[in-house]
């Protein structure tokens, strides 16, 4: 459904996106992750046709976003981080306006908007002026705008930013429901949200794709030599003995639930069987080893590992170039991302739907 090939975006001498390639199949819900300034919003804006790439290709359902923009954009619904709302319109007026911009037939607008408002659960506020709505309902109206025209693809950039926990859960439930009938790319800094709704994640860092795969697969691949152990004995002695052992690359305390024991998270150095090193250390120091089990990384921990290590590679899971180089100007990257995220509402809607200024 979505294919990105060798995507590059330059701002003068600064390369914001560096040769990114990936595919999103029909029906997938993909989490698009990266730290601030990584190139997420730039990439998403290129995919939607809002800005052009310096080089590379983007196709939506086989239609090139540059060569055949009208057909490609017809298949895309876009919710920017700041929804492109007109605050003095009512919800119905605004959605009618969006339908006109997207070229929906007059006879189809009313039943379509009724269906969309029912799905997004905003029917009861359809008569209200948007500026009088809460942040959560404004976000829902922005999502409804993205659904106008029934696009096959939804691009959602930080759809729950600024919402309270209850509103986040509500929007998350809406996205889960939409995932049954749409291909979705979701950008979010709330990684628990991504874990809950996405069946695959793509992580970029400093303009490069560094990892791609299901959350479970990424976690499993990075957790092969990571174990949680429970040792009976004096905590200080146990910590001292394990931290002094050159066989381990990581020793972390973990919450202990059993009195008289110490729980640790341990990782062995390259080429060392962590389990054997734990057993040998325990025997040598007279400790009673009560438990050793594989410890899986959370998505948050995976994210930190692949983005904080500048030399990280993920060749077996990444779909494009995986080695991330040092940023030439990290502050400039974040500034550009923020500039793109804070565009004027009217320009957002008109550009996304391939309309000229006169319309």
C-alpha positions as CSV (number, residue, x, y, z in Angstrom):
1,X,0.0,0.0,0.0
2,X,2.8,2.5,0.9
3,X,6.3,2.2,-0.6
4,X,9.1,4.5,0.3
5,X,12.4,4.1,-1.8
6,X,15.7,5.8,-1.0
7,X,14.0,8.9,0.4
8,X,16.3,11.9,0.9
9,X,15.4,15.4,2.1
10,X,18.0,18.3,2.3
11,X,17.6,21.7,3.7
12,X,20.6,23.5,2.3
13,X,23.6,21.5,3.5
14,X,21.7,19.8,6.2
15,X,20.4,16.3,5.3
16,X,17.2,15.7,7.4
17,X,16.3,12.4,5.8
18,X,19.1,10.1,4.7
19,X,18.2,7.4,2.2
20,X,15.2,5.8,4.0
21,X,13.3,2.9,2.5
22,X,10.4,0.9,3.8
23,X,7.1,-0.7,2.9
24,X,3.7,-0.7,4.7
25,X,1.4,-3.5,3.5
26,X,-2.4,-3.2,3.3
27,X,-4.1,-3.5,6.7
28,X,-0.9,-2.9,8.7
29,X,-0.7,-0.5,11.6
30,X,2.8,0.8,11.8
31,X,4.3,2.9,14.6
32,X,6.8,5.4,13.2
33,X,9.2,6.3,16.0
34,X,12.2,8.5,16.6
35,X,13.5,11.2,19.0
36,X,12.8,14.9,18.3
37,X,14.7,16.0,15.2
38,X,15.0,12.5,13.9
39,X,13.1,13.3,10.6
40,X,9.7,11.8,11.5
41,X,7.5,14.8,10.6
42,X,9.6,15.5,7.5
43,X,9.2,11.9,6.3
44,X,5.4,11.9,7.0
45,X,5.0,15.3,5.2
46,X,6.8,13.8,2.2
47,X,4.6,10.7,2.2
48,X,1.4,12.9,2.3
49,X,2.7,15.1,-0.5
50,X,2.8,18.2,1.7
51,X,6.5,18.8,0.9
52,X,8.7,17.3,-1.8
53,X,11.7,15.1,-1.4
54,X,15.2,16.0,-2.6
55,X,15.4,12.5,-4.1
56,X,13.7,9.2,-3.8
57,X,10.2,7.9,-4.4
58,X,6.9,7.5,-2.5
59,X,4.0,5.6,-3.9
60,X,0.5,5.1,-2.4
61,X,-1.4,2.1,-3.7
62,X,0.9,2.2,-6.8
63,X,0.5,5.9,-7.5
64,X,3.6,8.1,-7.2
65,X,3.1,11.1,-4.9
66,X,4.8,13.4,-7.3
67,X,3.9,12.0,-10.7
68,X,0.3,11.3,-9.9
69,X,-0.5,13.4,-6.8
70,X,-4.2,13.6,-7.2
71,X,-4.8,9.9,-7.2
72,X,-2.1,9.3,-4.5
73,X,-3.6,12.0,-2.2
74,X,-7.1,10.7,-2.7
75,X,-6.0,7.6,-0.9
76,X,-4.5,9.5,2.1
77,X,-6.1,10.9,5.2
78,X,-3.7,13.1,7.3
79,X,-3.9,14.2,10.9
80,X,-1.0,16.6,11.7
81,X,0.2,17.0,15.2
82,X,-1.7,20.3,15.3
83,X,-5.1,19.6,13.7
84,X,-5.9,22.0,10.8
85,X,-9.1,23.3,12.4
86,X,-11.1,26.5,11.8
87,X,-12.2,27.5,15.3
88,X,-15.2,29.7,14.3
89,X,-16.9,26.9,12.3
90,X,-19.2,24.3,13.8
91,X,-18.1,20.7,13.5
92,X,-20.5,20.0,10.7
93,X,-19.5,23.2,8.8
94,X,-15.9,22.3,9.0
95,X,-16.3,18.7,7.8
96,X,-18.5,19.9,4.9
97,X,-15.7,22.3,4.0
98,X,-13.2,19.4,4.1
99,X,-15.5,17.3,2.0
100,X,-15.7,20.1,-0.6
101,X,-11.9,20.4,-0.7
102,X,-11.5,16.6,-1.2
103,X,-14.0,16.6,-4.1
104,X,-16.6,14.4,-2.5
105,X,-19.8,14.3,-4.5
106,X,-22.6,16.5,-3.1
107,X,-25.0,13.6,-2.9
108,X,-22.5,11.6,-0.8
109,X,-21.4,14.2,1.7
110,X,-24.3,14.0,4.2
111,X,-24.4,10.2,4.7
112,X,-20.6,10.1,4.7
113,X,-20.2,12.7,7.4
114,X,-23.0,11.1,9.5
115,X,-21.1,7.8,9.3
116,X,-17.7,9.3,10.1
117,X,-19.1,11.3,13.1
118,X,-20.7,8.2,14.4
119,X,-17.4,6.2,14.1
120,X,-15.4,9.0,15.9
121,X,-18.2,9.5,18.4
122,X,-18.7,13.2,17.8
123,X,-22.3,13.2,16.5
124,X,-23.6,14.8,19.8
125,X,-21.2,17.8,19.3
126,X,-21.8,18.2,15.5
127,X,-23.6,21.5,16.0
128,X,-21.0,23.1,18.4
129,X,-18.5,25.7,17.4
130,X,-15.0,24.1,17.4
131,X,-13.4,26.7,19.6
132,X,-15.8,25.7,22.4
133,X,-14.8,22.0,22.3
134,X,-12.3,20.4,24.7
135,X,-8.8,19.4,23.4
136,X,-9.9,15.8,23.2
137,X,-12.9,16.6,21.0
138,X,-10.9,18.9,18.8
139,X,-8.5,16.0,18.2
140,X,-11.5,13.8,17.3
141,X,-12.7,16.4,14.8
142,X,-9.2,16.5,13.2
143,X,-9.3,12.7,12.9
144,X,-12.8,12.9,11.4
145,X,-11.4,15.4,8.8
146,X,-8.7,12.7,7.9
147,X,-11.5,10.2,7.3
148,X,-13.5,12.4,4.9
149,X,-13.4,10.7,1.5
150,X,-12.9,7.3,3.0
151,X,-9.1,7.1,2.3
152,X,-7.4,3.7,2.5
153,X,-4.4,5.2,4.3
154,X,-4.3,7.2,7.5
155,X,-1.2,9.1,8.5
156,X,-1.5,10.2,12.2
157,X,1.2,12.4,13.6
158,X,1.1,12.5,17.5
159,X,-2.7,12.0,17.6
160,X,-2.9,12.0,21.4
161,X,-0.5,14.8,22.2
162,X,-1.7,17.1,25.0
163,X,-4.6,14.8,26.0
164,X,-5.3,13.6,29.5
165,X,-5.2,9.8,30.3
166,X,-8.9,9.3,29.7
167,X,-8.8,11.1,26.4
168,X,-5.7,9.1,25.3
169,X,-7.5,5.8,26.0
170,X,-10.6,7.0,24.0
171,X,-8.5,8.1,21.0
172,X,-6.6,4.8,21.2
173,X,-9.8,2.9,21.1
174,X,-10.9,4.8,18.1
175,X,-7.6,4.1,16.3
176,X,-7.9,0.4,17.1
177,X,-11.4,0.4,15.5
178,X,-10.2,2.2,12.4
179,X,-7.3,-0.2,12.0
180,X,-9.8,-2.9,11.0
181,X,-10.5,-1.1,7.7
182,X,-7.5,1.2,7.1
183,X,-3.7,1.1,6.7
184,X,-2.2,3.3,9.4
185,X,1.1,5.0,10.1
186,X,1.1,6.3,13.6
187,X,3.8,8.6,15.1
188,X,3.8,8.9,18.8
189,X,6.2,9.6,21.8
190,X,3.9,7.5,24.0
191,X,5.5,4.1,23.4
192,X,2.9,2.2,25.5
193,X,0.3,3.5,23.0
194,X,2.3,2.2,20.0
195,X,2.7,-1.2,21.7
196,X,-1.1,-1.3,22.2
197,X,-2.2,-0.5,18.7
198,X,0.7,-1.2,16.3
199,X,1.7,-4.6,14.9
200,X,5.0,-3.3,13.6
201,X,7.4,-0.4,14.4
202,X,9.8,1.6,12.3
203,X,12.5,3.5,14.2
204,X,14.5,6.3,12.7
205,X,17.4,8.3,14.3
206,X,19.2,11.3,12.9
207,X,17.6,10.9,9.5
208,X,18.3,7.2,9.1
209,X,16.2,4.0,9.5
210,X,17.8,2.1,12.4
211,X,15.3,-0.7,13.1
212,X,12.1,-2.2,11.8
213,X,10.0,-5.2,13.0
214,X,7.3,-6.2,15.4
215,X,7.8,-5.0,19.0
216,X,8.2,-8.6,20.2
217,X,10.8,-9.4,17.5
218,X,12.8,-6.3,18.3
219,X,12.7,-7.1,22.0
220,X,13.6,-10.7,21.5
221,X,16.6,-9.9,19.3
222,X,18.0,-7.4,21.8
223,X,17.3,-9.5,24.8
224,X,19.1,-12.7,23.9
225,X,21.8,-12.3,26.5
226,X,19.7,-10.4,29.1
227,X,18.6,-12.3,32.2
228,X,16.9,-11.7,35.5
229,X,18.5,-13.6,38.4
230,X,17.5,-14.1,42.1
231,X,20.4,-14.8,44.5
232,X,20.1,-15.6,48.2
233,X,22.5,-13.7,50.4
234,X,23.7,-10.2,51.5
235,X,22.9,-7.6,48.8
236,X,26.1,-5.6,49.1
237,X,28.3,-8.7,48.8
238,X,26.3,-10.0,45.8
239,X,26.5,-6.7,44.0
240,X,30.2,-6.3,44.7
241,X,30.9,-9.8,43.4
242,X,28.9,-9.5,40.2
243,X,30.1,-6.0,39.3
244,X,33.7,-7.1,39.8
245,X,33.2,-9.9,37.3
246,X,34.6,-9.0,33.9
247,X,32.3,-11.5,32.2
248,X,29.3,-9.1,32.5
249,X,28.6,-6.0,30.5
250,X,25.6,-5.0,32.6
251,X,24.6,-5.4,36.2
252,X,21.4,-3.6,37.4
253,X,19.4,-4.0,40.6
254,X,15.8,-5.1,40.2
255,X,12.9,-4.9,42.6
256,X,13.1,-7.8,45.1
257,X,9.9,-9.3,46.4
258,X,11.4,-12.0,48.6
259,X,13.2,-11.2,51.9
260,X,16.8,-12.2,52.1
261,X,17.3,-12.3,48.3
262,X,18.7,-9.9,45.7
263,X,17.3,-9.6,42.2
264,X,19.6,-8.4,39.4
265,X,19.3,-7.8,35.6
266,X,22.5,-9.1,34.0
267,X,24.0,-9.2,30.5
268,X,27.2,-11.1,29.5
269,X,29.8,-9.6,27.2
270,X,30.1,-10.6,23.6
271,X,30.9,-14.3,23.2
272,X,30.1,-15.2,26.8
273,X,27.1,-17.4,27.8
274,X,25.5,-15.2,30.5
275,X,23.9,-18.2,32.2
276,X,27.2,-20.0,32.6
277,X,28.8,-16.7,33.9
278,X,26.0,-16.3,36.5
279,X,26.4,-19.9,37.7
280,X,30.2,-19.7,37.9
281,X,30.1,-16.5,39.9
282,X,27.5,-17.9,42.3
283,X,29.5,-21.1,42.9
284,X,32.8,-19.2,43.3
285,X,31.4,-16.8,45.9
286,X,29.2,-19.3,47.7
287,X,25.9,-17.7,46.7
288,X,22.7,-19.7,46.3
289,X,21.2,-19.1,42.9
290,X,17.4,-19.4,43.2
291,X,16.3,-18.2,39.7
292,X,17.6,-17.3,36.3
293,X,15.2,-16.4,33.5
294,X,15.3,-14.5,30.2
295,X,14.3,-10.8,30.6
296,X,12.5,-9.2,27.7
297,X,13.1,-5.5,26.9
298,X,10.1,-3.2,26.8
299,X,9.5,-1.1,23.6
300,X,10.8,1.9,25.6
301,X,14.1,0.1,26.3
302,X,14.4,-1.0,22.7
303,X,13.9,2.5,21.6
304,X,16.6,3.9,23.9
305,X,19.0,1.2,22.8
306,X,18.7,1.8,19.1
307,X,18.6,5.6,19.3
308,X,21.2,6.4,22.0
309,X,23.9,4.3,20.5
310,X,25.3,6.1,17.5
311,X,26.9,3.0,16.1
312,X,23.9,0.7,16.5
313,X,23.1,-1.5,13.6
314,X,20.1,-3.8,13.1
315,X,20.9,-5.5,9.8
316,X,18.6,-8.5,10.3
317,X,15.5,-6.4,11.0
318,X,16.0,-3.0,9.3
319,X,14.6,-2.6,5.8
320,X,16.9,0.1,4.7
321,X,20.3,1.5,5.8
322,X,20.7,0.8,9.4
323,X,23.9,2.5,10.6
324,X,23.2,5.9,12.1
325,X,25.9,8.5,11.8
326,X,26.5,11.5,14.0
327,X,24.2,14.5,13.4
328,X,25.8,17.4,11.8
329,X,23.5,19.8,13.5
330,X,20.9,18.3,16.0
331,X,19.5,21.7,17.0
332,X,18.9,22.5,13.3
333,X,17.1,19.2,12.9
334,X,14.7,19.8,15.7
335,X,14.1,23.4,14.6
336,X,13.1,22.2,11.1
337,X,10.8,19.5,12.6
338,X,9.1,22.1,14.7
339,X,8.7,24.5,11.8
340,X,7.0,21.8,9.7
341,X,4.7,20.8,12.6
342,X,3.4,24.3,13.2
343,X,2.0,25.1,9.7
344,X,-1.1,27.2,9.0
345,X,-4.4,25.2,9.0
346,X,-5.7,26.3,5.6
347,X,-2.4,25.5,3.9
348,X,-2.4,22.0,5.5
349,X,-5.8,21.1,4.2
350,X,-5.4,22.6,0.7
351,X,-2.0,21.1,0.1
352,X,-2.8,17.7,1.4
353,X,-5.8,17.4,-0.9
354,X,-4.0,18.6,-4.0
355,X,-6.1,21.7,-4.4
356,X,-4.8,25.0,-5.8
357,X,-5.1,28.3,-3.9
358,X,-8.0,29.5,-6.0
359,X,-10.2,26.6,-4.9
